Amino acid sequence: MKVLVTGAAGFIGYHLSKQLLERGDEVIGLDNINDYYDVNLKYSRLQQLGIERELIEEGKLVESAVNSNFKFVKQDLESEEFISQLFKDNAFDAVVNLAAQAGVRYSIENPKAYIKSNVEGFLNILEACRNYPVKHLVYASSSSVYGANTKMPFHVQDPVNHPVSVYAATKRSNELLAHTYSHLFNISTTGLRFFTVYGPWGRPDMAPMLFADAVLNGRAIKVFNNGNMQRDFTYVKDIVNGVIAVLDKPATPNPEWNGDKPDSASSTAPYRIYNIGNSKPVKLMDFISAMENALGTTANKNFMEMQPGDVLATWADVDNLKHDVGYSPSTLVDEGVNEFILWYKEYYK
């Protein structure tokens, strides 16, 4: 299978590309390598895939030095002409769109960057899938779409009409656009609402990296809402296994869909929405304890108020994903945190 992975220099995109290559798929990775966080980490991920930094030029496909099935190109999703030509030249079987401007709090400070990347960029992907048909488009949504929802666990049929960040609003817009294109043009689309992914090669702006950096450098960690929060922490390997299982099963129309009792996670169009998480929420203080155990030290803690755009808890109901593709997350938090810390100490010496 020939797959386009956008956001291939990102955390999940790197792991997904690696696993697709290991099973023999042909992968073209795309990423704009923006400086939202340390670009050196992004280039290091690409180097693991055989792409050397000095060979990367905007708009130029670079072949991997370690796997003939992988090529990479640096480009923005907003580059409509380039995206269209890329699809025309490569006849992709499937697309996994993970590229997006990330971060809840940054979206409050710089909303235009999110509209440009997450909405305009995603529309270009949809248009390319329309003009150069693929068997399946899988795209990253987010648990943040549940916004002010307090019903636990979060179910894909719960209302998602009250986002509390611009980032969340753009991710919800992706789901609505995807349904429109599935309905109008019969494009098979599946949206995945990711829940707090962690593990080796993770993002520096996420809690595990921030905690590890602070503790190992003798600084206090910031504990928001005085630690009274829960997150459905999900190990990256479990996430990637789920993404690939979904990729291999294109969305189809739901014959049981009923307009009188609408199911927002499916449709008469070839469209699906799934939660993808561990389905076992962890108290923030318990996650910190696991980090302390793995680091062999006790963290100094600076307890703070809740941040704008944040939510108290996340908890994924993944029953639909288990039923439809056999998704089965199995990594315990202690195990996943240990693997993350081993990588962190090696990478940052």
C-alpha positions, 0 to 999 in steps of 0.5 A, a space after each residue: 500500500 502506498 500511504 501519504 503521512 502528513 506530519 511525518 516529522 511529528 511525534 505520532 507521524 514518526 512512529 506511524 511512518 516507522 511501523 508502516 515501513 516495517 510492515 512493507 508499505 511504501 510511505 511518503 512523509 510530508 511536514 513543514 518542520 515549523 518551529 512551534 517546538 524544537 526543530 532539532 527533535 523533528 530532524 532527529 526523528 527524520 534521521 531515524 527514518 534515514 532522512 538527513 537534515 542537510 538534504 532537506 529542501 522545501 518542495 523536494 522529495 528526499 529518498 531515505 538512506 535506510 529504507 527504499 520505501 520511504 521518501 520525505 518532502 518539506 512543505 506546508 499543507 496550505 500549498 494547494 498547488 504542491 499538494 495537488 501535484 503530489 497526489 497527481 504524481 503518486 496515486 496514493 492508496 491512502 492518506 493519514 493526515 496528522 499535520 496540524 498546528 498543535 497546542 491548546 494554549 498557543 491557539 489562544 495567542 495565535 488563532 490565525 495559525 490554526 485556521 491556516 494550517 488546520 482548516 485551510 490545509 485540511 481542505 487542500 487534503 480533502 480536495 486532493 482526495 476528491 480529485 485524485 481518489 484514495 481508498 481511505 483518508 484517516 485524519 487526526 481529530 482530538 479529545 479537545 472537541 469535547 470541550 465543556 462536556 462533563 459526562 464521563 467517559 467521552 463517547 463519540 455520540 456525545 455533543 461536541 458543540 461547545 469547544 473551549 479553545 480555537 484548536 478544538 474548534 479547528 479539529 471539530 471543523 475537520 470532522 464536519 468538512 470530512 463528512 461533507 466530502 464523504 457525502 458529496 464525493 463518496 470519499 471514505 474518511 475516518 477521524 480519530 479523536 486522540 487522547 493524551 499520547 505519550 512515549 519516546 520521541 514525544 513533544 517538548 510542550 507536553 507534560 511528560 517532557 516538561 516534567 522530565 526536563 524540570 526534574 532532571 534540571 533541578 526545577 519545580 514542575 508546574 502542577 495545574 489546577 492543584 493537581 486535581 485533573 485526570 487524563 486518559 494517558 495513552 502510550 504511542 505504540 498503542 495509538 499507532 497500532 490503532 491507527 493502522 488497524 483503522 487505516 486498513 479498514 476504510 469507512 463505509 456507510 452505516 446501513 442502520 443510520 437513522 435520521 430520526 435518531 442521528 449517530 454523529 459518529 457515522 452516516 449514510 456516507 462512508 464516514 466514521 469517528 472514533 475515540 482512540 485512547 487508553 480508556 483508563 483515566 489516570 490522576 495527574 498526581 499518579 502520573 507524576 508519581 510514575 515519573 518520579 519512580 522512573 527518574 528515581 527522585 521526588 519532584 519539587 511541585 509548584 501548584 497552580 490554577 487551571 489554565 485557560 482552554 484546559 479541561 478537568 478530565 478526559 476519558 475515552 470510550 473506545 468500545 466502537 473502535 474495539 468492536 470495529 477493528 479490534 483495538 486493544 491498548 495494553 501498555 500500563 502507565 508505569 511501563 510506558 513512563 519507564 520506556 519514555 524516561 529511558 529514551 529521554 535520558 539517552 536522547 538528551 544525555 
